[in-house]
Amino acid sequence: MNEPNVKKKSIKQWKRDLIYGAVMILFAVGNMIYASTLPPGGIRIKAAQAGTYLTIVMVLLGLLGIVLVVRSLVKKPDGDCELVFNRTTVITIVSIALYILVLKKLGFLLSSFLLVFFLIAYYSWEEQTEKVKGKALVKNFAKYAACAILTTTVCWFLFGKVLTVVLPEFTLF
């Protein structure tokens, strides 16, 4: 809750950007190493293999991380920002970890819907200055559910049907 009397812990923007950039670079390098270990499967064309796409995305992420590190060291933006690991960051990371844990049992569709719905609802709740109740809350949840269904369906169609990626199916029973 955003209360005016509560003093939030802060960090200089250039330090936060330096930390974010370094984490992005490490994440990108780790995933490029992982991408090199992915089997080609039945696809002979290197450009169509899963590891190639992951490598391309991680190279871009690594480059953006380098830009962020250089910018933070050269320009040194002096403004204050919230700490890197605040409550929202921790809740997001825990949510994604839980998503990964339940993905094989609940399947892609249900797990993805629950993750997207929860994160939209949580972020919206955190950003509201005046908390809604009753019918307005139900209406908001309906919008969040519709957005989560749309997002999950588009991802399922794009990856499962167009790119023919084998997505986890519901196997709880």
SVG drawing of the C-alpha trace seen along z (x, -y; Angstrom):
<svg xmlns="http://www.w3.org/2000/svg" viewBox="-21 -13 52 52">
<polyline fill="none" stroke="black" stroke-width="0.4" points="0.0,0.0 1.3,-3.4 1.1,-5.5 2.6,-9.0 4.2,-8.6 6.1,-5.5 9.7,-6.3 10.7,-3.9 14.2,-2.7 16.0,-4.0 19.1,-3.7 20.8,-6.0 19.5,-5.4 23.0,-4.7 23.7,-2.0 20.3,-0.3 20.9,-0.5 24.4,1.0 23.0,3.9 20.2,4.5 22.6,4.4 25.0,6.8 22.2,9.2 20.9,9.0 24.4,9.8 24.9,12.7 21.4,14.1 22.1,13.7 25.5,15.5 24.0,18.3 21.2,18.8 23.5,18.7 25.5,21.5 22.2,23.4 21.1,22.8 24.3,24.4 23.3,27.6 19.8,27.9 19.4,30.9 18.4,30.1 15.6,32.6 14.3,33.5 15.2,30.1 18.3,30.1 18.3,26.4 20.3,24.6 18.2,21.3 15.0,23.2 16.3,24.9 15.1,23.8 18.6,23.0 19.1,20.5 16.1,18.4 17.2,18.5 20.7,17.4 19.4,14.5 17.1,13.2 19.9,13.6 22.4,11.7 19.9,8.9 19.4,9.0 23.1,9.0 23.6,6.0 20.9,4.1 22.6,5.0 25.9,3.7 24.2,0.5 22.6,0.1 25.9,0.7 27.8,-1.8 25.0,-4.4 25.0,-4.0 28.7,-4.5 29.0,-7.3 26.0,-9.5 25.6,-8.5 21.9,-9.5 21.8,-10.8 18.0,-10.5 16.8,-8.2 14.9,-5.0 13.3,-2.1 15.6,0.7 16.1,3.5 14.5,6.2 11.3,4.7 8.1,6.6 6.8,6.5 10.0,8.0 10.1,10.8 6.4,11.6 7.0,11.7 10.0,14.0 8.2,16.4 5.1,16.4 7.3,17.4 9.1,20.0 5.7,21.5 4.6,21.4 7.6,23.4 7.0,25.9 3.3,26.5 3.7,26.2 4.1,30.0 1.2,31.0 -1.3,28.2 -0.3,27.8 0.5,24.7 -3.0,23.3 -4.1,23.4 -0.7,22.5 -0.2,19.6 -3.7,18.3 -3.2,18.4 0.2,16.7 -1.0,13.9 -4.2,13.3 -2.4,13.2 0.3,10.8 -2.2,8.4 -4.4,8.4 -1.4,7.9 0.2,5.1 -3.2,3.4 -3.9,3.6 -0.4,2.2 -0.9,-0.8 -4.4,-1.7 -4.5,-4.8 -8.1,-4.1 -8.8,-0.4 -12.0,0.8 -14.5,3.2 -17.7,5.0 -19.0,4.9 -16.1,2.7 -13.7,5.3 -15.6,8.1 -15.7,6.1 -11.9,5.5 -11.3,9.3 -13.4,10.1 -11.2,7.7 -8.1,9.3 -9.4,12.8 -10.3,11.7 -6.8,10.3 -5.2,13.5 -7.4,15.7 -6.5,13.6 -2.8,13.6 -2.6,17.3 -4.6,18.2 -2.4,16.1 0.8,17.6 -0.7,21.1 -1.7,20.5 1.6,18.9 3.9,21.4 1.7,24.6 0.1,24.3 2.2,21.9 5.7,22.8 4.6,26.4 6.3,26.3 5.2,29.2 3.6,27.4 3.0,29.2 -0.5,30.6 -2.7,31.1 -1.6,34.3 -2.7,33.9 -5.0,37.0"/>
</svg>
